[in-house]
Amino acid sequence: MSKVVLCLLATVSAFRSPVISRVPARLQGAADVAEIKKAVLPADIGETSQAILSWTGLALGVGGLAKPAFVASKTLGIATSGASDVLVRGASLAALLLGARLGRDGDRDAAKSALLWMGGWHYILRGSTGVAGRTATVCGLLALSAARRSGGLWNALTTLDTDGLSSILPRDRTASFQNIVGAQMMAWGLGLWFAPDFLVTNLMGRASVSSTVIKGLAINNLVLGGKVMAGSEDDAKTNGLLFFGGWAAIMLLAKNAGTMSGQYILPCLAWNAACAAYTVVA
């Protein structure tokens, strides 16, 4: 994990340092330590179901960034390659940010998002055996709990297309920071779900990647993007800094290690780094 963190800090600092002297202090909020802590650490919400989701997101986030192969084997029952580890780290980054956001939401809003998050993971792991089967059961129970807290299972199922999905869609069409950052997260999620071969080939090269990891990363990005679009501008800036900066660091390390060699790796890496820098100066 130390390499990922150091690379993330270096990426952000490289873009941030030249503008510190010219940017008012109030515009540097996205890089404040307090804001970053709020974006990744569980809120003080006591013994509630939101606390379970927040601490789960923290555990998966830290564990997946540090030891992606270990987390994948203990939760999904798969042996990862270098390319799969990249996606596990990306999914862990999204889980870290998503868990913290759910802990700060109201109970009903958190339940709607948790239903999509845990329900999505249960869907892709359904029918699995062994470790993955146990993970599917846990995700299913958490999704059921979220459904009960959002008005009951029947209500959640019958209003999923109008109420549940609307919780992760844009609230308006303005070019707000929330929509810009959240829409990019969701675009990656949709791309990974509907066009995984295109993205894997053009970013990873011809590496073999688990379809479970790809779909899991898609789910995490979709739900996180929805939460960002539904939140505040300050939260979107901090989440954007960590999301784009984190991906820039992950991709740089993977490129140097030879596990990402697709034709679009350099433009994508540069875009993520630029977006991370923009969240600091915007």
Number of C-alpha atoms within 10 A of each C-alpha: 14 9 13 20 16 11 20 25 15 14 21 25 13 12 17 20 10 10 13 14 9 9 14 11 9 8 14 17 19 27 20 11 10 10 16 18 13 17 22 25 18 25 20 10 13 9 8 11 18 26 20 17 24 27 18 16 27 23 17 25 27 19 20 26 27 18 16 27 22 17 25 23 14 14 16 21 19 18 14 21 15 19 22 25 26 26 26 27 29 27 25 27 27 29 30 29 28 30 30 25 27 25 24 19 16 10 16 15 17 23 27 26 26 27 25 23 24 22 22 22 24 24 12 16 22 16 11 16 13 11 16 21 18 16 21 26 18 15 23 21 15 22 25 20 17 29 25 18 19 21 13 13 16 11 13 21 12 11 13 16 10 10 14 21 15 14 20 22 20 18 14 10 7 10 8 14 21 26 24 16 24 28 21 16 25 24 15 19 25 17 14 23 18 12 12 18 17 13 16 20 17 15 24 28 19 15 17 14 20 17 15 15 22 21 22 24 25 28 28 27 30 27 26 29 30 26 27 30 27 19 17 13 17 16 22 26 27 24 30 28 27 25 22 25 28 27 24 27 25 23 28 21 18 19 18 10 11 13 21 26 21 17 13 15 19 17 11 15 20 14 15 23 23 18 18 29 24 17 27 23 20 11
